[in-house]
Amino acid sequence: MKKNVCLEAFKVSIPVLFGYITLGIAYGILLSEHYPWWLASLSSLTMFAGAGQIMAVGLFAAGTPLTAILITELLLNIRHIVYGLSLITKFKGTKAWKPYLIFGLTDETYSLLTTCEVPEGADKGTFYGLITLFDQCYWFTGSTIGAVAGTLIPYNLEGVDFALTALFIVLTIEQIRKIKSLVPSLIGGTVTLLMVILWKFNIIKDANNILIFALCTGILVIGLVNGIQEKLKKPAETEAEIEQEENNE
């Protein structure tokens, strides 16, 4: 059973494998330009924040004050509050795995955990924990390879950053297939485009705030849409129940 759970968790994590290895290598090379290679491995074990790690390298290398770095990292990763709230029910019963699941929650892992189903007879905490562990291993491996390679050979990073976009496209497709609805993706894309337009017209002053505004607005719109759908469902369900009762009589 344990072998089956491990294999199933690995299969679920495969979409993240290639993206994290590629991006991890890019991060490792970037870090090796300023710091010892082993810091890439250490940060991937203790921080594991993907974009947060990449941003941290640039901020520290530029001599940015620690307070400014902390605020920037908070704003960059504040979306995880929403992730955590939406996983409260899903993480119930995960027992000893729960602290690690909270620590290892990234955008990509969140996407996997919200679309996968626990194999029959498997422990939920173990299954989710192994998916998270596999994802961290991919990132750790990629960042270590990149940091070591960056100290030994010259490397051109041009185009590597597209791996993140490609990874999110794959995960979005999986989300659409799981929920069988284009509505959340269309709302997300439309809201993001709107925020970019607002930034172009200087209504949003800082481009770094586009993601935050898009995320907050998208959540609000999706919440309203879901609320409207629930209200429309209730009358239909009530009519069906009344009709069934009449038939029973």
C-alpha positions in Angstrom: 0.0 0.0 0.0 2.8 2.4 0.9 4.5 1.7 -2.4 1.3 2.4 -4.3 0.7 5.6 -2.4 4.2 6.8 -3.2 3.8 5.9 -6.9 0.5 7.6 -7.2 1.9 10.8 -5.5 4.8 10.8 -7.9 2.4 10.5 -10.9 0.4 13.5 -9.6 3.6 15.5 -9.2 5.0 14.9 -12.7 3.7 18.2 -14.2 5.7 20.1 -11.6 8.8 17.9 -12.1 10.0 19.4 -15.3 9.1 23.0 -14.4 10.8 22.9 -11.0 13.9 21.3 -12.3 14.3 24.0 -15.0 13.4 26.9 -12.8 15.5 25.6 -10.0 18.5 25.4 -12.3 17.9 29.1 -13.3 17.6 30.1 -9.6 20.8 28.2 -8.7 22.8 29.9 -11.5 21.4 33.3 -10.5 22.4 32.8 -6.9 25.9 31.5 -7.8 26.7 34.8 -9.4 26.6 36.5 -6.0 26.9 33.8 -3.3 28.4 30.4 -2.5 26.6 27.6 -4.4 25.5 25.7 -1.2 23.2 28.6 -0.2 20.9 27.5 -3.1 20.5 24.1 -1.5 20.1 25.5 2.0 17.5 28.1 1.0 15.6 25.4 -0.9 15.4 23.3 2.2 14.5 26.0 4.7 12.7 28.6 2.6 11.2 26.8 -0.5 9.4 29.8 -1.9 10.2 29.7 -5.6 9.7 33.3 -6.8 10.4 34.5 -3.3 13.8 33.0 -3.4 14.6 34.4 -6.8 13.5 37.9 -5.7 15.5 37.6 -2.4 18.7 37.0 -4.4 18.3 40.3 -6.3 17.3 42.3 -3.3 20.2 41.1 -1.1 22.6 41.5 -4.0 21.4 45.1 -4.4 22.0 45.9 -0.7 18.3 46.4 0.0 17.5 47.1 3.7 16.2 44.0 5.5 13.0 45.7 6.4 12.3 46.5 2.8 13.1 42.9 1.9 10.7 41.5 4.5 7.9 43.8 3.3 8.5 42.9 -0.4 8.5 39.2 0.4 5.3 39.5 2.4 3.5 41.3 -0.5 4.8 38.8 -3.0 3.6 35.8 -1.0 0.5 37.3 0.6 -1.7 35.2 -1.8 -0.8 32.2 0.4 -3.3 33.4 3.0 -6.0 32.7 0.4 -4.5 29.3 -0.4 -4.4 28.4 3.3 -8.0 29.4 4.0 -9.2 27.3 1.0 -7.4 24.2 2.3 -8.6 24.3 5.9 -11.1 21.5 5.3 -8.8 19.5 2.9 -6.0 19.5 5.5 -8.2 18.1 8.3 -7.1 14.7 9.4 -3.6 15.1 7.9 -2.1 14.7 11.4 1.7 14.9 11.7 2.0 15.9 8.0 0.0 19.2 8.5 2.9 21.4 9.6 5.0 20.3 6.6 2.0 20.7 4.2 1.7 24.3 5.4 5.4 25.0 5.0 5.7 23.3 1.6 2.6 25.0 0.0 3.6 26.6 -3.2 1.5 27.8 -6.2 2.1 24.6 -8.1 1.6 22.3 -5.1 -1.6 24.1 -4.3 -2.8 23.4 -7.8 -2.0 19.7 -7.5 -3.6 19.3 -4.1 -6.8 21.0 -5.1 -7.3 18.8 -8.2 -6.0 15.3 -7.1 -8.0 12.6 -5.4 -6.7 10.5 -2.6 -6.3 6.8 -3.7 -8.8 4.4 -2.1 -7.5 3.1 1.2 -4.6 5.6 1.3 -3.9 8.0 4.2 -4.8 11.5 3.2 -1.9 13.1 5.1 0.7 10.7 3.7 -0.6 11.2 0.1 -0.6 15.0 0.2 2.7 15.0 2.2 4.4 12.9 -0.5 3.2 15.2 -3.3 4.6 18.2 -1.4 7.9 16.4 -0.7 8.3 15.4 -4.3 7.8 19.0 -5.4 10.4 20.2 -2.9 12.8 17.6 -4.0 12.5 18.7 -7.6 13.2 22.3 -6.6 16.1 21.4 -4.4 17.6 19.2 -7.1 17.3 21.8 -9.8 18.6 24.7 -7.6 21.6 22.6 -6.5 22.5 21.5 -10.1 22.2 25.1 -11.3 24.3 26.6 -8.4 27.1 24.0 -9.0 26.9 24.4 -12.8 27.0 28.2 -12.4 30.3 28.1 -10.5 31.9 25.9 -13.1 30.6 26.9 -16.5 29.1 30.1 -18.1 25.4 29.9 -18.7 22.9 32.0 -20.7 19.5 32.3 -18.8 17.7 33.9 -21.8 14.3 32.2 -22.3 14.5 30.0 -19.2 12.0 32.1 -17.4 9.3 31.0 -19.8 9.3 27.6 -18.1 7.2 29.1 -15.3 4.6 30.3 -17.7 4.5 26.9 -19.4 4.1 25.2 -16.1 1.2 27.3 -15.1 -0.5 26.7 -18.4 -0.3 22.9 -17.8 -1.7 23.3 -14.3 -4.5 25.6 -15.5 -5.5 22.9 -18.0 -5.6 20.3 -15.3 -7.8 22.6 -13.1 -10.2 23.1 -16.0 -10.4 19.4 -16.7 -11.0 18.8 -13.0 -13.8 21.3 -12.3 -15.2 21.1 -15.9 -15.7 24.8 -16.1 -13.9 27.7 -17.9 -15.5 30.3 -15.7 -12.7 30.7 -13.0 -10.0 30.8 -15.7 -11.9 33.4 -17.8 -12.5 35.5 -14.7 -8.8 35.3 -13.8 -7.7 36.2 -17.3 -10.1 39.1 -17.7 -9.4 40.6 -14.2 -5.6 40.4 -14.8 -6.0 42.1 -18.2 -8.1 44.8 -16.6 -5.4 45.4 -14.0 -2.7 45.7 -16.7 -4.9 48.3 -18.5 -5.4 50.2 -15.3 -1.6 50.2 -14.8 -1.0 51.4 -18.3 -3.3 54.3 -17.6 -1.4 55.0 -14.4 -4.4 54.2 -12.2 -2.4 51.4 -10.6 0.9 53.2 -9.9 3.3 50.2 -9.3 3.4 47.2 -11.6 4.3 45.1 -8.7 0.8 45.6 -7.3 -0.9 44.2 -10.4 -0.9 40.6 -9.0 -2.3 41.7 -5.7 -5.1 43.7 -7.2 -5.9 41.0 -9.7 -6.0 38.3 -7.0 -8.2 40.2 -4.7 -10.6 41.3 -7.5 -10.7 37.8 -9.0 -11.6 36.2 -5.6 -14.4 38.7 -5.1 -15.8 38.2 -8.6 -15.6 34.4 -8.3 -17.3 34.6 -4.9 -20.1 36.7 -6.3 -20.5 34.3 -9.3 -20.6 31.3 -7.0 -23.1 33.0 -4.8 -25.4 33.8 -7.7 -25.1 30.2 -9.0 -26.1 28.8 -5.6 -29.1 31.1 -5.4 -30.3 29.9 -8.8 -29.8 26.3 -7.9 -31.9 26.4 -4.7 -35.3 27.2 -6.4 -34.6 24.4 -9.0 -33.7 22.0 -6.2 -36.8 23.0 -4.3 -39.1 22.4 -7.3 -37.5 19.0 -7.9 -38.1 18.0 -4.3 -41.7 19.1 -4.4 -42.3 17.2 -7.6 -40.7 14.1 -6.1 -43.0 14.3 -3.0 -46.0 14.7 -5.2 -45.0 11.6 -7.2 -44.4 9.6 -4.0 -47.9 10.5 -2.8 
